[in-house]
Amino acid sequence: MSRHQGPTCRLIVHLSGIDWSDDRERATAKLLAQPGVLAVEVDYAHHELPDLRNWLIKEATSREQDGEDP
């Protein structure tokens, strides 16, 4: 059974420019050491913040139209 109970969310964090970000093991260890971090998936694909923002707005709008909470 998971040690965490309650709502969770998934965040994508851009670590460009942080000295330890190119070392997958070190980045994973540092992030997992933070309170509330349950899992880390390191992906070196490039994501632009405006793209993420647009996706979040699209998802929220879609849920509102379907009568769900955003």
PEZIKA-V408853 format. One record per backbone hydrogen bond with DSSP energy under -0.5 kcal/mol. CO is the residue of the C=O (numbers start at 1). NH is the residue of the N-H. Records with the same first field share a line. If there is no record, write none. Layout:
CO->NH + NH
This chain:
11->13
13->15
15->18
17->19
18->21
20->23
22->24
23->27
24->28
25->29
26->30
27->31
28->32
29->33
31->34
34->37
36->38
41->43
45->47
48->52
49->53
50->54
51->55
52->56
53->57
54->58
55->59
56->60
57->61
58->62
59->63
60->64
61->65
62->66
63->68
64->67
